[in-house]
Amino acid sequence: MKVCIYGAGAIGGWIGVHLAQTGHSISVVARGDTLQALQKNGLQCIQTQDPEKILRAQVSASANPADLGPQDLVIVAVKAPSMRDIANNIAPLLAPHTMVMPAMNGVPWWFFDGFGGALQGTRLKTIDPDGQIGRAIPSQHVVGCVVHASCSLDAPGVVRHHFGQGLILGEPAEQQGSVSLRVQQLVADLQTAGFNASASAQIQKDVWYKLWGNMTVNPISAFTGATTDLIMKDDLVRNFVSQIMLEAKLIGEKIGIPIAQTPEDRHAVTRKLGAFKTSMLQDVEAGKAVELDALVSVVRELGQLTQVSTPYTDALLGLSRLHARVHGLYPAQ
């Protein structure tokens, strides 16, 4: 395949360098120091479990998507605040057959495309207020992706993979209980490249389940500076997290994505991560914009759409948004 990575940060670089090992042609849209590093040294990935093993891949890199041309697969691996800029520039990468795989946290713009039920086709105002992203990347191009892995950047173009190999793929409008041929082939390609890839017949359920776990610890870590182990050890904070998760769980039931677990079940999973620094805390420390809307604002909006009261979610949003605004990491009112 011709594969373009749009956003060669930690996750995008990790996926790209592995796909290159199995013969796919990799290009990257990048700017600034990252562009210079990629043009000089290519992509590099350090395996934390085996730091002597560094995967390398030569890539074509440009700040202008038109230089790279139409692709078979575009992997969008950016933080949600960058999506509007990508929507303005992605067109030269898209042919009628092109798959766009957003490897991102939070609820995406395509969440209710092909969803069925009363909210079928609903545009989420906190994610895509004027429909710009949806027009630029129509759902027929989209293969949703949920990432279960931890990566960070040592330097521009140099990724460190900490743990996890999970990628869950699915189309927004899959027929109930079925998986399209193109998703099956893409899963097979990713498995060949070393990922623990699987297909989902309802990718929205997998998106919601991941959000249920990280919509709380991400922003709490961002405004407290705490790693996940400290958040879980504090009884008052953990109870606050549980109350938010119960609100989100009720919303999930209302929209047709029930979660069988209890908050304590999910806390047990989080505790296993140990002293883990969330991606949002890494963004705060790096002075980057935080993706609060895709993780928290959207849950508040879904609560309003489903008539579920969200006082705990509102408190989390207010605190984390205020912290981010004070530090210039979220737009002012």
KOLKEFI-109828 format. One record per residue (C-alpha): x, y, z. Coordinates in Angstrom, 3 decimals, padded with zeros to 6 digits. Each point is the difference from the previous one (the first is absolute). Layout:
N
x,y,z
X,Y,Z
...
***
This chain:
333
x,y,z
000.000,000.000,000.000
000.836,003.656,-000.326
-000.403,001.192,003.579
000.156,003.585,001.194
000.405,000.872,003.663
-001.655,003.348,000.708
001.525,000.959,003.340
003.303,-001.769,000.654
-000.239,000.196,003.753
000.316,-002.950,002.332
-002.882,-002.175,-001.214
000.267,000.925,-003.676
003.732,-000.607,-000.042
-000.392,-003.332,001.784
-002.553,-001.273,-002.517
001.896,001.366,-002.989
003.380,-001.491,000.850
-001.534,-003.453,000.518
-001.929,000.090,-003.278
003.217,000.952,-001.783
001.662,-003.180,001.266
-002.409,-002.097,-002.086
000.529,001.882,-003.260
-002.677,002.676,-000.033
000.982,003.363,-001.480
-000.149,002.577,002.796
-000.330,003.751,-000.345
-000.544,002.606,002.690
-001.574,003.441,000.187
002.067,001.954,002.528
001.333,003.457,000.761
002.889,001.754,001.705
002.516,-002.052,001.955
-001.907,-003.223,-000.626
000.119,000.499,-003.764
003.740,000.703,000.078
000.669,-003.043,002.190
-002.036,-002.303,-002.244
001.675,001.235,-003.159
003.434,-000.516,001.563
-000.425,-003.158,002.102
-003.385,-001.523,-000.828
-002.241,-001.479,002.682
001.513,-001.784,002.988
-001.702,-002.083,002.680
001.690,-001.134,003.226
-001.495,-003.044,001.702
000.066,000.602,003.770
-000.001,-003.755,000.607
003.067,-000.341,-002.231
001.684,003.434,-000.252
002.820,-001.430,-002.097
-002.524,-000.746,-002.732
-000.778,003.187,-001.925
-002.360,-000.272,-002.975
000.729,002.433,-002.810
-001.852,001.001,-003.149
000.836,002.407,-002.783
-003.052,002.060,-000.901
-001.058,002.690,-002.441
-000.824,003.076,002.059
-001.517,003.344,-000.929
-001.964,002.815,001.583
-002.226,000.051,-003.089
-002.335,-002.980,-000.527
-000.135,000.805,-003.722
003.660,-001.058,-000.253
-000.950,-003.523,001.146
-003.103,-000.620,-002.119
-002.918,-002.434,000.389
000.493,-002.834,002.486
-001.484,-003.409,000.716
-000.027,000.689,003.744
000.291,003.248,001.951
000.644,-000.438,003.719
-001.053,003.136,001.864
001.864,-000.040,003.299
-000.378,003.453,001.507
-001.666,001.531,003.027
-003.619,000.976,-000.587
000.666,003.795,-000.007
002.031,-000.468,-003.208
-002.819,-001.600,-001.983
-001.379,003.191,-001.521
003.404,000.823,-001.499
000.239,-003.527,-001.417
-003.500,000.292,-001.467
001.183,003.097,-001.899
003.014,-001.799,-001.504
-000.709,-003.731,-000.378
-001.727,000.061,-003.427
003.135,-000.711,-002.142
000.516,-003.280,001.887
-003.476,-001.342,-000.733
-001.057,-002.109,-002.964
-003.417,-001.714,-000.190
001.468,-003.205,001.479
002.104,001.639,002.739
-000.528,-001.193,003.571
000.443,002.589,002.752
000.845,-001.561,003.362
-000.200,002.515,002.866
002.193,-001.418,002.804
-001.153,002.488,002.618
-001.443,000.256,003.489
-003.551,001.014,000.777
-003.302,000.118,-001.863
000.587,000.681,-003.727
-001.975,002.078,-002.499
-001.347,-003.137,-001.688
-001.370,-001.589,003.208
-003.683,000.043,-001.000
000.491,-000.665,-003.728
-001.681,-003.313,-000.756
-000.828,-000.351,003.699
-003.738,-000.538,-000.342
-002.639,001.027,002.520
-001.169,003.464,000.961
003.500,001.535,-000.135
000.890,-001.367,-003.442
002.047,002.624,-001.871
000.110,002.440,002.922
002.834,002.518,-000.305
001.677,000.594,003.339
000.472,003.747,000.407
002.885,-000.364,002.439
001.933,-002.061,-002.563
-000.998,001.377,-003.417
-002.135,003.099,000.596
-000.487,001.020,-003.627
000.433,-003.418,-001.653
003.334,000.971,-001.539
001.783,-003.227,000.987
-002.878,-002.193,-001.144
-000.094,001.680,-003.416
003.762,-000.323,-000.472
000.132,-003.651,001.126
-003.352,-001.643,-000.801
-000.814,-003.141,001.941
000.382,-002.266,-003.042
003.756,000.609,000.264
000.172,-000.656,003.740
001.292,-003.139,001.699
-000.266,000.711,003.713
002.925,-001.034,002.184
000.329,-000.370,003.769
003.598,-000.125,001.221
000.990,-001.938,003.110
003.698,000.850,000.290
002.304,002.495,001.661
002.638,001.913,-001.939
001.914,003.233,000.493
002.452,002.133,-001.960
003.668,000.102,000.965
000.661,002.558,-002.749
-001.591,001.036,-003.315
-000.370,-003.164,-002.059
001.199,-002.231,002.868
-002.769,-002.018,001.673
000.288,-002.022,003.188
-002.474,-002.868,000.252
-000.779,-000.820,003.632
-002.659,-002.703,-000.057
-003.065,-001.267,-001.844
-000.476,-001.078,-003.622
-003.790,000.240,-000.253
-001.842,001.491,-002.980
-003.761,-000.532,-000.407
-001.426,000.890,-003.425
-003.497,000.400,-001.365
-002.122,002.046,-002.385
-002.550,002.462,001.402
-002.815,-001.556,-002.013
000.763,-003.723,000.216
-002.977,-002.274,-000.472
-000.914,-001.480,003.367
002.326,-002.886,000.805
002.056,000.296,-003.191
003.434,001.345,-000.937
000.784,001.430,-003.443
002.593,-001.578,-002.263
002.206,003.088,000.088
000.066,-000.038,003.804
000.834,-003.717,-000.014
002.916,000.646,-002.390
001.250,002.981,001.985
-000.115,-002.013,003.225
002.022,-002.739,-001.702
002.587,002.550,-001.219
000.341,001.431,003.499
000.340,-003.450,001.535
002.781,-000.785,-002.472
001.722,003.196,001.151
-000.035,-001.247,003.605
-003.085,001.673,001.443
-002.648,-001.737,002.072
-002.654,001.141,-002.470
-003.625,-001.089,000.023
-003.258,000.940,-001.717
-003.130,001.318,001.662
-003.533,-000.233,-001.354
-000.918,003.129,002.010
003.068,002.191,000.378
-002.002,002.651,001.884
-000.286,-002.429,002.922
003.796,-000.335,000.169
000.433,003.786,-000.243
-002.456,000.493,002.873
001.593,-002.667,002.183
003.450,001.568,-000.319
-001.446,003.444,000.645
-001.681,-001.346,003.145
003.429,-000.655,001.441
002.027,002.985,-001.193
-002.508,002.885,000.101
000.721,000.293,003.738
003.629,-000.839,000.729
001.280,001.998,-002.990
-001.374,003.412,001.041
000.498,-000.643,003.728
003.650,-000.810,-000.636
000.280,003.113,-002.183
-001.077,002.478,002.674
001.551,-001.796,002.991
003.235,-001.267,-001.566
-000.686,-003.427,001.531
000.781,-003.351,-001.584
-002.819,-002.532,-000.144
001.173,-001.954,003.049
-000.374,003.091,002.209
-003.466,000.706,-001.390
-001.114,-003.537,000.777
001.501,000.041,003.517
-001.932,003.086,001.127
-003.420,-001.150,001.238
-001.704,003.354,-000.560
001.357,000.426,-003.512
-000.770,-003.603,-000.923
-003.596,000.454,001.193
-000.267,003.166,-002.107
001.222,-002.011,-002.998
-002.587,-002.710,000.733
-002.863,002.491,000.077
001.027,001.407,-003.395
000.207,-003.525,-001.415
-003.502,-000.792,001.262
-001.332,003.053,-001.854
001.742,-001.099,-003.195
-001.212,-003.560,000.496
-003.605,001.204,000.121
000.527,002.051,-003.158
001.405,-003.114,-001.678
-003.124,-001.953,000.920
-002.200,002.772,-001.423
001.800,000.019,-003.363
000.150,-003.791,-000.235
003.565,-000.699,001.141
-000.359,-001.559,003.464
003.097,-000.776,002.080
-000.248,-003.103,002.186
002.894,000.935,002.281
-000.089,002.089,003.157
002.374,002.939,000.536
001.937,-002.136,002.496
000.516,-002.634,-002.701
001.610,002.623,-002.194
002.037,001.439,002.888
001.599,-003.426,000.394
001.193,000.233,-003.615
001.342,003.528,000.538
001.897,-001.053,003.136
001.926,-002.546,-002.064
001.553,002.864,-001.981
001.956,001.071,003.082
001.513,003.495,000.025
-001.243,000.795,-003.486
000.150,003.521,-001.461
-003.082,000.633,-002.164
000.196,001.500,-003.470
-001.794,003.137,001.187
002.500,000.526,002.815
002.801,-000.404,-002.567
-001.696,002.674,-002.133
-000.246,002.417,002.935
003.659,-000.506,000.842
000.910,000.612,-003.653
-002.175,003.140,-000.198
-002.326,-001.554,-002.601
-003.753,000.545,-000.365
-002.089,-002.526,001.931
-002.803,-002.018,-001.607
-002.650,000.664,002.648
-002.867,000.284,-002.460
000.410,-003.506,-001.444
000.281,-001.565,003.460
-002.184,002.070,002.337
-002.000,002.783,-001.708
-001.527,-002.572,-002.345
-001.247,-002.104,002.938
-001.750,003.072,001.390
-001.569,000.581,-003.433
-001.119,-003.639,-000.194
-001.520,000.365,003.451
-002.063,002.927,-001.270
-001.042,-001.944,-003.111
-001.119,-002.993,002.088
-001.383,002.031,002.940
002.505,-001.517,002.434
001.120,002.338,002.793
003.818,000.316,000.135
000.996,002.079,003.058
003.234,-001.908,000.630
001.016,000.127,-003.664
-000.784,003.727,-000.007
002.255,000.530,003.028
002.833,-001.897,-001.662
-000.420,002.026,-003.197
-000.089,003.296,001.868
003.131,-000.715,002.028
002.048,-001.437,-002.840
-001.112,002.684,-002.468
000.853,002.814,002.415
003.455,-001.480,000.642
000.624,-000.347,-003.732
-001.150,003.555,-000.733
002.216,001.450,002.711
002.959,-001.765,-001.619
-000.964,000.961,-003.559
-000.805,-003.599,-001.016
-003.711,000.416,-000.781
-001.819,002.848,-001.791
-001.217,002.888,002.123
-003.748,000.559,000.259
***
